[in-house]
Structure formats: C-alpha cells, structure tokens
Amino acid sequence: MIKIVTDTTAYFNEDELSKYDIKIVPLYVKNEKGQWKERFEITDDEFYKRLKSGEKFETSQPSPQDFVDVYKPLLEEGHEIVSIHISTGLSGTVNSANAAKTLLQTDKITVIDSKSSSANLLRKVLLAYDLANKGYTREQIAEEIEKSYSRIFGFFLPMDIQYLERGGRISHFQSKISTALKLYFIVHLNEGRIDFYKFGRTRKGSTEELINIIKGLKNKFREFEYIDTIYGENVEEGEEFRQRVEDTFGQKVTKYRIGPVLGAHLGPEFLGIGVVCKNKEVK
C-alpha cells in the first residue's frame, strides 16, 4: 500500500488530521531562546503571541533523520511512500527528504516538490491520498500531481511586508517602496517562488482585490473544486474574510490557520486565498 507523507506547512485542520492517515514531518522555528517543531513543540497561539511581543524567528527545514524516523517504520511495514512537500523555492525540505531516501537505500519512495505551501500544498496532498486509495501507482500519482499545478493557485496579503524582507523572501528595496508609499502588496507563489502580484492602498481595498483576483480565475476556469482562505493571528478578520468569499462565490469555503513557519515570514496578520480549479483554462 502507498502511504502519503507531507510536512507541517500543509497546515491541516484538527479534524482533517484525525480523518486522514497521512504522516506529518515538522519544520522548525528558532531564535536565540531555542528551536521548536511547529505545532508539535510550539502552538500557533504561543508563536503569534511571542511574534507580536517583538521576538524574531528564523525557520529551518527538517533534518534527513527526521524523515528517516517517519519513512523507516512505513517501509518496514511493507508500504511504498509518496512524500510531497513545501516548495524548494521556500525551503530545503525536499532536499532533506531525498537525503533520507538515499540513507535508507530504497527505491520505494517518491519525493515531490509541490511548488507550493499552505492550503495549496494541502490540496495536492489530499489529491495524492485519494489517488493512492484508488490504487494509483507512485508514478501515476506524481504525474497527476504535476498536472494539477496549472489549476491550483494561491495568493497572500501580508499586513506588514517587512516580515518577508527579514526572512529574505523579498528585497530591502521592495520593502522600502511598500513602506514609503504605504502600499499593501499581494503576493503569490509563482513556480514555487514568492512574487509580487498586485498592490492596494488600503487594507480593505487590498482584501477586496484578493477576491477580484479569484473572480478573474473564475472567468477563465468556470468552476472551482475547492476554495480555501487562510489567516494568522487575526482570527476574527479571518472568519469575516472566509464568509465574504463564501457569499461572493456561493460555495463552501474552508479556512486554515497558518502556523509558525510561514507565520514567521508573513507576520502575525495576513489573509490569503487558494483555489483548485475544476477544469482546464477556457481559451
């Protein structure tokens, strides 16, 4: 049987964690006070409280041994593994997974760079899980995941762009321009990299622009399989945004809270939206 492995930046909800037999390898946040596995050794609430108090955090990928500890028992039970992870443009997690595969000297593991994270990663993981349960081979699963890249999109609105600068995700110049002009920048994952997409002059206007971007995708693809919204420490705003998106598109919207690793780069307050388009783009 094929087992699915991912990492904590898929940010499953609690009910999903109990529903799906998917193994999770944690990434780390760290500073001069220590190092913690996100959601295993530090909660979202604790992290955001410390972040807002002024603590600065860096992030770190899992070690090869972290992956060996998850892979080895599955292999010993006779399973094959599809391991799908945060974009290599954001983290070295895929490299650690491949190093573990080499250490175990096995050809029973397929490691996939999702070229995404957060809800977009989660949707690819759940697709892999569904295909595995339908009897697809590892090669077929990898092929279907790659096909999905062209119809899965994610956009983020950080309320303080300086966190992306501190994490090395954008340049000092880009951050200065944003701050000087008091702009809100919407970013997206483009081929696994964080790139600027659009900007707005107010928080409310930029939030509406997130929705407008998805309206544009709806015109191109006609239907969505899933719509997901994301948030950080701003819980109330996150729910208001989810409801606004649900009302706009007339279908169920699931919200996901981002944990420490991506929170360290996006800051304590942000909104985001991810969609899985049902069809190929309509030309």
SEMI-606431 format. One record per residue (C-alpha): residue number from 1; residue in one letter; x negated, y negated, z negated. Coordinates in Angstrom, 2 decimals, padded with zeros to 5 digits, always signed. Last residue first. Example, Ala and Ser with C-alpha at 12.3 -4.5 7.8 and 13.67 -1.06 7.14 Angstrom:
<rs>
<r pos="2" code="S" px="-013.67" py="+001.06" pz="-007.14"/>
<r pos="1" code="A" px="-012.30" py="+004.50" pz="-007.80"/>
</rs>
This chain:
<rs>
<r pos="283" code="K" px="+009.27" py="-029.92" pz="+024.01"/>
<r pos="282" code="V" px="+011.02" py="-028.21" pz="+021.10"/>
<r pos="281" code="E" px="+008.38" py="-027.12" pz="+018.61"/>
<r pos="280" code="K" px="+008.58" py="-023.43" pz="+017.79"/>
<r pos="279" code="N" px="+011.39" py="-022.42" pz="+015.49"/>
<r pos="278" code="K" px="+012.09" py="-022.14" pz="+011.79"/>
<r pos="277" code="C" px="+009.95" py="-024.96" pz="+010.49"/>
<r pos="276" code="V" px="+008.42" py="-024.44" pz="+007.07"/>
<r pos="275" code="V" px="+008.39" py="-027.75" pz="+005.25"/>
<r pos="274" code="G" px="+006.31" py="-029.39" pz="+002.55"/>
<r pos="273" code="I" px="+006.93" py="-032.56" pz="+000.60"/>
<r pos="272" code="G" px="+004.85" py="-034.51" pz="-001.84"/>
<r pos="271" code="L" px="+005.06" py="-036.92" pz="-004.71"/>
<r pos="270" code="F" px="+002.35" py="-038.33" pz="-006.91"/>
<r pos="269" code="E" px="+001.61" py="-039.31" pz="-010.50"/>
<r pos="268" code="P" px="-001.21" py="-037.90" pz="-012.64"/>
<r pos="267" code="G" px="-003.95" py="-038.27" pz="-010.03"/>
<r pos="266" code="L" px="-004.19" py="-036.60" pz="-006.62"/>
<r pos="265" code="H" px="-007.68" py="-035.14" pz="-007.05"/>
<r pos="264" code="A" px="-007.48" py="-033.88" pz="-010.64"/>
<r pos="263" code="G" px="-003.85" py="-032.96" pz="-010.01"/>
<r pos="262" code="L" px="-005.01" py="-030.56" pz="-007.29"/>
<r pos="261" code="V" px="-006.95" py="-028.58" pz="-009.88"/>
<r pos="260" code="P" px="-004.76" py="-029.32" pz="-012.92"/>
<r pos="259" code="G" px="-001.34" py="-028.12" pz="-011.77"/>
<r pos="258" code="I" px="+001.17" py="-029.26" pz="-009.16"/>
<r pos="257" code="R" px="+004.80" py="-028.96" pz="-010.14"/>
<r pos="256" code="Y" px="+006.98" py="-027.38" pz="-007.52"/>
<r pos="255" code="K" px="+010.43" py="-028.37" pz="-006.34"/>
<r pos="254" code="T" px="+012.79" py="-026.21" pz="-004.29"/>
<r pos="253" code="V" px="+015.13" py="-027.85" pz="-001.78"/>
<r pos="252" code="K" px="+018.40" py="-026.24" pz="-000.74"/>
<r pos="251" code="Q" px="+019.92" py="-027.63" pz="+002.42"/>
<r pos="250" code="G" px="+021.79" py="-030.75" pz="+003.46"/>
<r pos="249" code="F" px="+018.82" py="-032.62" pz="+004.88"/>
<r pos="248" code="T" px="+019.26" py="-036.00" pz="+003.20"/>
<r pos="247" code="D" px="+021.01" py="-034.75" pz="+000.07"/>
<r pos="246" code="E" px="+018.28" py="-032.20" pz="-000.57"/>
<r pos="245" code="V" px="+015.56" py="-034.80" pz="+000.02"/>
<r pos="244" code="R" px="+017.17" py="-037.23" pz="-002.45"/>
<r pos="243" code="Q" px="+017.65" py="-034.44" pz="-004.98"/>
<r pos="242" code="R" px="+013.99" py="-033.44" pz="-004.76"/>
<r pos="241" code="F" px="+012.95" py="-037.10" pz="-005.08"/>
<r pos="240" code="E" px="+015.04" py="-037.59" pz="-008.21"/>
<r pos="239" code="E" px="+013.57" py="-034.40" pz="-009.65"/>
<r pos="238" code="G" px="+010.00" py="-035.56" pz="-009.02"/>
<r pos="237" code="E" px="+010.76" py="-039.02" pz="-010.41"/>
<r pos="236" code="E" px="+011.84" py="-037.40" pz="-013.66"/>
<r pos="235" code="V" px="+008.76" py="-035.17" pz="-013.83"/>
<r pos="234" code="N" px="+006.11" py="-037.79" pz="-013.04"/>
<r pos="233" code="E" px="+003.19" py="-035.75" pz="-014.44"/>
<r pos="232" code="G" px="+002.77" py="-034.07" pz="-011.08"/>
<r pos="231" code="Y" px="+005.22" py="-033.73" pz="-008.20"/>
<r pos="230" code="I" px="+006.06" py="-031.46" pz="-005.29"/>
<r pos="229" code="T" px="+008.96" py="-031.02" pz="-002.89"/>
<r pos="228" code="D" px="+009.77" py="-027.92" pz="-000.88"/>
<r pos="227" code="I" px="+011.86" py="-027.48" pz="+002.27"/>
<r pos="226" code="Y" px="+012.25" py="-023.99" pz="+003.67"/>
<r pos="225" code="E" px="+013.38" py="-022.30" pz="+006.88"/>
<r pos="224" code="F" px="+013.75" py="-025.66" pz="+008.58"/>
<r pos="223" code="E" px="+015.70" py="-026.23" pz="+011.80"/>
<r pos="222" code="R" px="+015.55" py="-028.48" pz="+014.88"/>
<r pos="221" code="F" px="+011.77" py="-028.26" pz="+015.46"/>
<r pos="220" code="K" px="+011.03" py="-031.65" pz="+017.02"/>
<r pos="219" code="N" px="+013.94" py="-033.66" pz="+015.61"/>
<r pos="218" code="K" px="+013.47" py="-032.01" pz="+012.22"/>
<r pos="217" code="L" px="+009.79" py="-032.95" pz="+012.32"/>
<r pos="216" code="G" px="+010.75" py="-036.60" pz="+012.71"/>
<r pos="215" code="K" px="+013.16" py="-036.33" pz="+009.80"/>
<r pos="214" code="I" px="+010.25" py="-034.92" pz="+007.80"/>
<r pos="213" code="I" px="+008.22" py="-038.06" pz="+008.46"/>
<r pos="212" code="N" px="+011.23" py="-040.17" pz="+007.52"/>
<r pos="211" code="I" px="+011.41" py="-038.43" pz="+004.13"/>
<r pos="210" code="L" px="+007.80" py="-039.32" pz="+003.37"/>
<r pos="209" code="E" px="+008.55" py="-042.85" pz="+004.60"/>
<r pos="208" code="E" px="+011.28" py="-043.12" pz="+001.98"/>
<r pos="207" code="T" px="+008.68" py="-042.46" pz="-000.71"/>
<r pos="206" code="S" px="+006.42" py="-045.07" pz="+000.89"/>
<r pos="205" code="G" px="+009.22" py="-047.62" pz="+000.73"/>
<r pos="204" code="K" px="+009.89" py="-046.91" pz="-002.93"/>
<r pos="203" code="R" px="+006.23" py="-047.17" pz="-003.89"/>
<r pos="202" code="T" px="+005.78" py="-050.34" pz="-001.87"/>
<r pos="201" code="R" px="+003.53" py="-051.42" pz="+001.00"/>
<r pos="200" code="G" px="+003.51" py="-048.21" pz="+002.97"/>
<r pos="199" code="F" px="+000.86" py="-046.17" pz="+004.75"/>
<r pos="198" code="K" px="+000.74" py="-043.36" pz="+007.26"/>
<r pos="197" code="Y" px="-001.26" py="-040.18" pz="+007.93"/>
<r pos="196" code="F" px="-004.60" py="-040.31" pz="+006.12"/>
<r pos="195" code="D" px="-006.49" py="-037.05" pz="+006.30"/>
<r pos="194" code="I" px="-007.12" py="-034.28" pz="+003.77"/>
<r pos="193" code="R" px="-008.76" py="-031.40" pz="+005.61"/>
<r pos="192" code="G" px="-007.44" py="-027.86" pz="+006.23"/>
<r pos="191" code="E" px="-006.66" py="-028.34" pz="+009.89"/>
<r pos="190" code="N" px="-004.88" py="-031.58" pz="+008.94"/>
<r pos="189" code="L" px="-003.58" py="-031.52" pz="+005.39"/>
<r pos="188" code="H" px="-001.61" py="-034.68" pz="+004.94"/>
<r pos="187" code="V" px="-001.99" py="-038.11" pz="+003.36"/>
<r pos="186" code="I" px="+000.48" py="-040.90" pz="+002.70"/>
<r pos="185" code="F" px="-001.29" py="-044.07" pz="+001.65"/>
<r pos="184" code="Y" px="+000.28" py="-046.65" pz="-000.64"/>
<r pos="183" code="L" px="-001.11" py="-050.10" pz="+000.05"/>
<r pos="182" code="K" px="-002.05" py="-052.86" pz="-002.35"/>
<r pos="181" code="L" px="-004.22" py="-054.56" pz="+000.28"/>
<r pos="180" code="A" px="-007.28" py="-054.56" pz="-001.94"/>
<r pos="179" code="T" px="-006.54" py="-051.14" pz="-003.43"/>
<r pos="178" code="S" px="-005.99" py="-049.37" pz="-000.12"/>
<r pos="177" code="I" px="-008.97" py="-051.06" pz="+001.52"/>
<r pos="176" code="K" px="-011.17" py="-050.18" pz="-001.45"/>
<r pos="175" code="S" px="-010.11" py="-046.53" pz="-001.33"/>
<r pos="174" code="Q" px="-010.83" py="-046.25" pz="+002.37"/>
<r pos="173" code="F" px="-014.25" py="-047.87" pz="+001.87"/>
<r pos="172" code="H" px="-015.13" py="-045.54" pz="-001.01"/>
<r pos="171" code="S" px="-014.43" py="-042.61" pz="+001.29"/>
<r pos="170" code="I" px="-011.75" py="-039.96" pz="+000.85"/>
<r pos="169" code="R" px="-011.76" py="-036.45" pz="-000.65"/>
<r pos="168" code="G" px="-014.88" py="-037.04" pz="-002.75"/>
<r pos="167" code="G" px="-013.09" py="-036.26" pz="-006.01"/>
<r pos="166" code="R" px="-013.54" py="-039.81" pz="-007.24"/>
<r pos="165" code="E" px="-012.12" py="-041.11" pz="-003.95"/>
<r pos="164" code="L" px="-009.03" py="-038.92" pz="-004.18"/>
<r pos="163" code="Y" px="-008.49" py="-040.19" pz="-007.72"/>
<r pos="162" code="Q" px="-008.78" py="-043.78" pz="-006.49"/>
<r pos="161" code="I" px="-005.66" py="-043.37" pz="-004.33"/>
<r pos="160" code="D" px="-003.34" py="-044.03" pz="-007.27"/>
<r pos="159" code="M" px="+000.33" py="-043.27" pz="-006.51"/>
<r pos="158" code="P" px="-000.66" py="-040.28" pz="-004.39"/>
<r pos="157" code="L" px="+001.89" py="-039.59" pz="-001.61"/>
<r pos="156" code="F" px="+001.39" py="-036.13" pz="-000.15"/>
<r pos="155" code="F" px="+002.42" py="-034.47" pz="+003.10"/>
<r pos="154" code="G" px="+002.67" py="-030.79" pz="+004.06"/>
<r pos="153" code="F" px="+003.49" py="-029.00" pz="+007.29"/>
<r pos="152" code="I" px="+004.13" py="-025.40" pz="+008.32"/>
<r pos="151" code="R" px="+005.07" py="-024.73" pz="+011.96"/>
<r pos="150" code="S" px="+001.69" py="-024.56" pz="+013.70"/>
<r pos="149" code="Y" px="+000.06" py="-022.64" pz="+010.83"/>
<r pos="148" code="S" px="+002.63" py="-019.82" pz="+011.04"/>
<r pos="147" code="K" px="+000.82" py="-018.06" pz="+013.89"/>
<r pos="146" code="E" px="-002.24" py="-017.64" pz="+011.66"/>
<r pos="145" code="I" px="-000.10" py="-015.98" pz="+009.01"/>
<r pos="144" code="E" px="+001.35" py="-013.65" pz="+011.63"/>
<r pos="143" code="E" px="-002.10" py="-012.58" pz="+012.81"/>
<r pos="142" code="A" px="-003.36" py="-012.01" pz="+009.28"/>
<r pos="141" code="I" px="-000.30" py="-009.87" pz="+008.53"/>
<r pos="140" code="Q" px="-000.83" py="-007.83" pz="+011.69"/>
<r pos="139" code="E" px="-004.47" py="-007.19" pz="+010.81"/>
<r pos="138" code="R" px="-003.57" py="-006.18" pz="+007.27"/>
<r pos="137" code="T" px="-000.98" py="-003.76" pz="+008.61"/>
<r pos="136" code="Y" px="+002.74" py="-004.52" pz="+008.49"/>
<r pos="135" code="G" px="+004.91" py="-002.14" pz="+006.49"/>
<r pos="134" code="K" px="+007.88" py="-004.36" pz="+005.68"/>
<r pos="133" code="N" px="+006.60" py="-004.85" pz="+002.14"/>
<r pos="132" code="A" px="+003.35" py="-006.20" pz="+003.55"/>
<r pos="131" code="L" px="+005.32" py="-008.59" pz="+005.79"/>
<r pos="130" code="D" px="+007.25" py="-009.97" pz="+002.82"/>
<r pos="129" code="Y" px="+004.08" py="-010.48" pz="+000.76"/>
<r pos="128" code="A" px="+002.31" py="-012.18" pz="+003.67"/>
<r pos="127" code="L" px="+005.26" py="-014.55" pz="+004.09"/>
<r pos="126" code="L" px="+005.21" py="-015.20" pz="+000.35"/>
<r pos="125" code="V" px="+001.53" py="-016.12" pz="+000.55"/>
<r pos="124" code="K" px="+002.15" py="-018.39" pz="+003.53"/>
<r pos="123" code="R" px="+004.94" py="-020.14" pz="+001.64"/>
<r pos="122" code="L" px="+002.72" py="-020.56" pz="-001.42"/>
<r pos="121" code="L" px="-000.08" py="-022.08" pz="+000.63"/>
<r pos="120" code="N" px="+002.34" py="-024.70" pz="+001.98"/>
<r pos="119" code="A" px="+003.70" py="-025.30" pz="-001.53"/>
<r pos="118" code="S" px="+000.24" py="-026.16" pz="-002.89"/>
<r pos="117" code="S" px="-002.69" py="-025.54" pz="-000.56"/>
<r pos="116" code="S" px="-003.53" py="-025.46" pz="+003.12"/>
<r pos="115" code="K" px="-005.91" py="-024.13" pz="+005.74"/>
<r pos="114" code="S" px="-004.73" py="-020.68" pz="+004.60"/>
<r pos="113" code="D" px="-008.24" py="-019.24" pz="+004.84"/>
<r pos="112" code="I" px="-007.59" py="-015.50" pz="+004.88"/>
<r pos="111" code="V" px="-009.59" py="-012.67" pz="+003.29"/>
<r pos="110" code="T" px="-008.83" py="-009.13" pz="+004.47"/>
<r pos="109" code="I" px="-009.91" py="-006.42" pz="+002.02"/>
<r pos="108" code="K" px="-010.14" py="-002.66" pz="+002.66"/>
<r pos="107" code="D" px="-013.53" py="-002.77" pz="+004.39"/>
<r pos="106" code="T" px="-015.37" py="-002.37" pz="+001.12"/>
<r pos="105" code="Q" px="-018.88" py="-002.92" pz="-000.17"/>
<r pos="104" code="L" px="-017.63" py="-004.25" pz="-003.53"/>
<r pos="103" code="L" px="-020.30" py="-006.95" pz="-003.54"/>
<r pos="102" code="T" px="-019.42" py="-007.87" pz="+000.03"/>
<r pos="101" code="K" px="-015.73" py="-008.27" pz="-000.81"/>
<r pos="100" code="A" px="-016.72" py="-010.35" pz="-003.82"/>
<r pos="99" code="A" px="-018.75" py="-012.64" pz="-001.56"/>
<r pos="98" code="N" px="-015.74" py="-012.97" pz="+000.76"/>
<r pos="97" code="A" px="-013.54" py="-014.05" pz="-002.14"/>
<r pos="96" code="S" px="-016.19" py="-016.51" pz="-003.33"/>
<r pos="95" code="N" px="-016.40" py="-018.03" pz="+000.16"/>
<r pos="94" code="V" px="-012.59" py="-018.30" pz="+000.30"/>
<r pos="93" code="T" px="-012.66" py="-020.25" pz="-002.98"/>
<r pos="92" code="G" px="-015.19" py="-022.78" pz="-001.71"/>
<r pos="91" code="S" px="-012.63" py="-025.56" pz="-001.93"/>
<r pos="90" code="L" px="-010.89" py="-028.34" pz="-000.02"/>
<r pos="89" code="G" px="-011.90" py="-027.81" pz="+003.61"/>
<r pos="88" code="T" px="-012.07" py="-024.08" pz="+002.90"/>
<r pos="87" code="S" px="-008.30" py="-024.31" pz="+002.50"/>
<r pos="86" code="I" px="-006.75" py="-022.68" pz="-000.56"/>
<r pos="85" code="H" px="-006.40" py="-018.92" pz="-000.42"/>
<r pos="84" code="I" px="-005.04" py="-015.71" pz="+001.06"/>
<r pos="83" code="S" px="-006.29" py="-012.28" pz="-000.08"/>
<r pos="82" code="V" px="-004.78" py="-009.33" pz="+001.78"/>
<r pos="81" code="I" px="-005.73" py="-006.16" pz="-000.08"/>
<r pos="80" code="E" px="-005.63" py="-002.40" pz="+000.52"/>
<r pos="79" code="H" px="-004.49" py="-000.18" pz="-002.33"/>
<r pos="78" code="G" px="-005.88" py="+003.13" pz="-003.56"/>
<r pos="77" code="E" px="-005.59" py="+002.49" pz="-007.31"/>
<r pos="76" code="E" px="-009.36" py="+001.99" pz="-007.41"/>
<r pos="75" code="L" px="-008.97" py="-000.72" pz="-004.76"/>
<r pos="74" code="L" px="-006.43" py="-002.57" pz="-006.92"/>
<r pos="73" code="P" px="-008.64" py="-002.23" pz="-010.02"/>
<r pos="72" code="K" px="-011.64" py="-003.63" pz="-008.09"/>
<r pos="71" code="Y" px="-009.93" py="-006.63" pz="-006.47"/>
<r pos="70" code="V" px="-008.96" py="-008.59" pz="-009.57"/>
<r pos="69" code="D" px="-012.22" py="-008.36" pz="-011.54"/>
<r pos="68" code="V" px="-014.17" py="-008.58" pz="-008.27"/>
<r pos="67" code="F" px="-012.43" py="-011.89" pz="-007.58"/>
<r pos="66" code="D" px="-013.53" py="-013.45" pz="-010.85"/>
<r pos="65" code="Q" px="-016.96" py="-011.93" pz="-010.23"/>
<r pos="64" code="P" px="-017.24" py="-013.87" pz="-006.96"/>
<r pos="63" code="S" px="-016.75" py="-017.02" pz="-009.05"/>
<r pos="62" code="P" px="-013.54" py="-019.02" pz="-008.89"/>
<r pos="61" code="Q" px="-013.85" py="-022.50" pz="-007.38"/>
<r pos="60" code="S" px="-014.59" py="-025.59" pz="-009.43"/>
<r pos="59" code="T" px="-012.87" py="-028.88" pz="-010.14"/>
<r pos="58" code="E" px="-014.04" py="-032.09" pz="-011.76"/>
<r pos="57" code="F" px="-012.19" py="-033.91" pz="-014.48"/>
<r pos="56" code="K" px="-012.17" py="-037.40" pz="-015.94"/>
<r pos="55" code="E" px="-010.55" py="-038.17" pz="-019.26"/>
<r pos="54" code="G" px="-008.78" py="-041.54" pz="-019.35"/>
<r pos="53" code="S" px="-005.72" py="-040.90" pz="-021.50"/>
<r pos="52" code="K" px="-003.71" py="-040.25" pz="-018.35"/>
<r pos="51" code="L" px="-005.94" py="-037.29" pz="-017.49"/>
<r pos="50" code="R" px="-005.68" py="-035.91" pz="-021.03"/>
<r pos="49" code="K" px="-001.89" py="-035.98" pz="-020.97"/>
<r pos="48" code="Y" px="-001.91" py="-034.59" pz="-017.43"/>
<r pos="47" code="F" px="-004.04" py="-031.63" pz="-018.50"/>
<r pos="46" code="E" px="-002.06" py="-030.83" pz="-021.62"/>
<r pos="45" code="D" px="+001.23" py="-030.88" pz="-019.73"/>
<r pos="44" code="D" px="-000.09" py="-028.75" pz="-016.86"/>
<r pos="43" code="T" px="-001.39" py="-026.16" pz="-019.28"/>
<r pos="42" code="I" px="-005.06" py="-025.33" pz="-019.88"/>
<r pos="41" code="E" px="-006.50" py="-021.82" pz="-020.34"/>
<r pos="40" code="F" px="-004.50" py="-019.77" pz="-017.85"/>
<r pos="39" code="R" px="-002.68" py="-022.61" pz="-016.04"/>
<r pos="38" code="E" px="-006.00" py="-023.83" pz="-014.65"/>
<r pos="37" code="K" px="-008.97" py="-021.85" pz="-015.86"/>
<r pos="36" code="W" px="-010.84" py="-024.20" pz="-018.20"/>
<r pos="35" code="Q" px="-014.33" py="-025.66" pz="-018.45"/>
<r pos="34" code="G" px="-015.77" py="-027.67" pz="-021.30"/>
<r pos="33" code="K" px="-016.00" py="-031.05" pz="-023.03"/>
<r pos="32" code="E" px="-018.38" py="-032.63" pz="-020.48"/>
<r pos="31" code="N" px="-015.81" py="-032.00" pz="-017.74"/>
<r pos="30" code="K" px="-014.14" py="-029.03" pz="-016.07"/>
<r pos="29" code="V" px="-011.19" py="-027.83" pz="-014.06"/>
<r pos="28" code="Y" px="-011.22" py="-024.28" pz="-012.79"/>
<r pos="27" code="L" px="-009.58" py="-022.12" pz="-010.12"/>
<r pos="26" code="P" px="-007.54" py="-019.11" pz="-011.17"/>
<r pos="25" code="V" px="-007.12" py="-015.79" pz="-009.32"/>
<r pos="24" code="I" px="-003.47" py="-014.76" pz="-009.03"/>
<r pos="23" code="K" px="-002.22" py="-011.26" pz="-008.18"/>
<r pos="22" code="I" px="+001.17" py="-010.96" pz="-006.49"/>
<r pos="21" code="D" px="+003.90" py="-008.55" pz="-007.57"/>
<r pos="20" code="Y" px="+006.70" py="-011.05" pz="-007.06"/>
<r pos="19" code="K" px="+009.65" py="-011.78" pz="-009.36"/>
<r pos="18" code="S" px="+007.81" py="-012.66" pz="-012.60"/>
<r pos="17" code="L" px="+005.57" py="-015.22" pz="-010.92"/>
<r pos="16" code="E" px="+008.54" py="-016.51" pz="-008.94"/>
<r pos="15" code="D" px="+010.49" py="-017.26" pz="-012.10"/>
<r pos="14" code="E" px="+007.54" py="-019.19" pz="-013.52"/>
<r pos="13" code="N" px="+007.17" py="-021.42" pz="-010.47"/>
<r pos="12" code="F" px="+004.21" py="-020.62" pz="-008.25"/>
<r pos="11" code="Y" px="+001.46" py="-023.18" pz="-007.91"/>
<r pos="10" code="A" px="-000.27" py="-021.91" pz="-004.73"/>
<r pos="9" code="T" px="-003.31" py="-023.64" pz="-006.24"/>
<r pos="8" code="T" px="-003.58" py="-020.78" pz="-008.74"/>
<r pos="7" code="D" px="-005.17" py="-018.40" pz="-006.27"/>
<r pos="6" code="T" px="-003.92" py="-015.65" pz="-003.96"/>
<r pos="5" code="V" px="-003.87" py="-011.86" pz="-003.85"/>
<r pos="4" code="I" px="-001.40" py="-009.69" pz="-001.95"/>
<r pos="3" code="K" px="-001.38" py="-005.90" pz="-002.27"/>
<r pos="2" code="I" px="-001.15" py="-003.55" pz="+000.71"/>
<r pos="1" code="M" px="+000.00" py="+000.00" pz="+000.00"/>
</rs>
